[in-house]
């Protein structure tokens, strides 16, 4: 397998920024977009439970409605692709069983052999540190997927803009999530930067490495 060099990886990460203005006429190639969807599917999560759903918004009218629920930010409609990240409001024994059954299906494992593992996960949901805020725990998993999505995009030269400046409840209404087990967390626009976006060439503002990385 071919890997990026350390220099190439850092170059891609420096190239990435939160795009303010997308080129509305540029499209992400189908193969590239398919790889980005796979980046979402392959994202890691605690215990592997995958307590999320990724809504790819293709309907243009719906995109316009979501823009209105996003303080009228243009990225919602100008980016080629728009993904809404939703997480389970809570996690239950049924969710654990669904995951265990999927693991058995993929790996050809006997469910009885995973009973101990299944009970550990179920016990954590009831007694673990996350038990008092399972939605918050699930949300943290979904943000891992967001990070992987943006990093994968940068490695393929696709621009992104993560978006929390949205009306989550408004999104839930528009996307039919109200009353379901899922709730909107954030969104991410993906496409290609506009030549007019002045932020594309602005220096990246970060604290020095020795201030944010400690060695003990």
N, C-alpha and C positions, 0 to 999 in steps of 0.2 A: 504494500500500500504506500502510495506517495504522500508524504507529509510536508506541510509548509516548513520552511526554515524558521528559526526563532525571529530573524529579522523580518521575514515576510509577515508573520503573525502580528508582530507589533505594528508594522506598517498598516495592515488592514484595520487594526483597532484604533490607530491614530486617524485613519481616513474616516471612520464612522463618526457621525454626530447626529443629534436630534434634528432632523430636517424640518425647517420651517415652511419652505415652499417647494412643492413637488412639481415636476414637469407632467402636466395632465395628459400629454400625448404619447408618453413612453410606456411601453408594456414590458412586464417581466416575462421572459421566455417560459413556455410551458414546462420544460424540463427543470428549469431553475425553481419555478414555483412549486413543482412537485417535490423537489428536494427540501424546500422550506416547510412544506406541510409535513414531510417526514421528520424534520427537526423538531416539530411540535409533538408528533407521535412518539419520538424516541427520547423526549425529555425525561430526566430522572425525577423521581418523587419519593417521599418517605415511605418505606416498606414496599414501594412499587405500586401503590394504590391508585395513582393517577386520578385524583379527585377533581377533575376538570372537564371542561368542554371548550372547544375553540370554534367560534362562529365566524366563518368567512362570508363577509357581506358582499354579495354580487349584485343584488337588486339596486339599481341606481336611485330609484325613488326612496328606498329605505335608507340609502346612504345620505341623501339630502335631509331626511328626517333626523338621522343621527347627528348630522352636522348641527342642526338647530339645538340638539341636546348636548352639544359640545362647545358651547359658547361661540358658535359660528366659526370654528377653526377650519381653515380651508383644506388641511391635510386629509380630512375625512373623505372628501370627494375628489381631490386632485391626485392623490396617490393611486397607483394602479390597483393595489389590493388593500383591504382593510379587515383586520382580524379583531374580534372581541373576545377577551379572555374571561371565562366564567368559572366559578368554583362551586363545589357542593356546599350547601348551607350547613350540612352536618354529615357525619359519616357513621354508618350503621353496620350491624352484623351482616346484613344483606350485601353491603358493598365489599366487605371482607370476603364473603363467600364467592361473590362474582369474580374477584381477583384470583382467589385460590382456584376456582374452576377454570379460569383462563390459563393459569400457570400449568395446570394438569393437562389442558388441551394442547398447549404449545410444546410442552416438554415430555408429554406422555407419562406423567407421574400419577401414581395412585393417590387419590385424595386422602386416604387414611395415613399415608406417609407424611402428609403436611398438616395433620391435625394439631400437633404441638405448635408449629409456626403460626397456624391460624388462630390458636388460642392466645398466643403472645400478642398478636396484633389486636385482636378483639379486647384483650385485657387492657392494652394501652389506651384504647379509645374510651374506656370507662374510668380507668384509674391513673393514666399517664398524665404528664405535665400539660399536655394539650387538651385534656378532657373538658376543661371549663370553657374552651373557646375553639371548638372544632372548625368553625368557619374561618377563624383567623389562621389556624394551622393549615387548612386547605388552601387558603389564599397564598400563604408563603410558598407552597408547592407550585402554584400557578405562576408566581413570579420567577421561579427557576426556569419554567418553560419560556417565559417572556425573554429572559436573558439569553437562553440558548437560541431562540429564534433570531434575536438581533445579532448575535455573534455569528451564527451561520450565514445570515444575510450579508454581513460585512465581509466575510471570507469569500463570498461570491460576487461582490461588487454591487449588492443591492442596498439601497438606502432605506432607513426606517425612522420612525418617530414614535416612541412610546407615549401613550396619552392617558393621563389620569384626570385631566381637566375636562371631565365629562359628568353628566348627571346620571349616576349609576341607576337610580330608580327609574328615571326616564328611559334609559336603555332597556331596563327590564320590561317596561311596558311595551316599548316598540318591538322588542325581540320575542315577546311572548314568554318571558321567563318568570313573570310575576305569578306566584302561586305554584311554581315548580320547585324542584330540589336545587336548582342552580341560580346563582346571582352574579350579576356583572361586577367585575373588578376593575378592569382597565381595557385599553385597546392598543393596537399597534398598526400604524400605516406603513405600507411598504411600496417602494417604487424607485424612482430616480430623481435626484435633486434637480431643481430648476437652475439654469445658468444665472438667474437673477437673485438667488439666495445668497445674501452677503455673508451668512453664517458659515457657508461652506469653506471659506478661506480664513475664517477667524481662528486665531490661535486657541488651542484647547486649554482650558483653565483647570489645572489640577494642583493640589498641594504636593510638595516634594515627596518623593518616595520615602525618605527617611523620617517624614512626619506621620505617615500613615501605615508604614510597615515597621513593626518592632521585632527584634530578634531576642529571644529569651534563652 
